[in-house]
Amino acid sequence: MFNLTKLEHTLRLEPHLLTLPLNEAIKGELERLFVDKIIAKLGLCISVYDIESIDGGFIFPNEGAPTYTVKFRLIIFRPFVGEIISARLKESNADGLRCKFVYVSHCD
């Protein structure tokens, strides 16, 4: 149901973020780009798990902001085919539903 997926992304870091520590600024930008979004053939991104490496910091002509190549891992929600998720409804509003998972079973 939950997978840890390794990705690599080229990230342009806006100049106003350069006042923050590099790891913190990059993690914030990765969360802004990926969290709560569906990535094709992977699933729904839940969280940035960790950052494995940061390379680069090059400023390309006419850019004015450094560009980094970042290798990181994401926690992805992707139920298996035939997986049954039982949950209790905790809250419902205009934004959606909040549920508490009770158990997960697999149909064979």
Helices and strands as residue ranges (DSSP letters): E 2-12, G 15-19, H 22-34, E 38-39, E 43-59, E 66-77, E 83-93, E 96-106
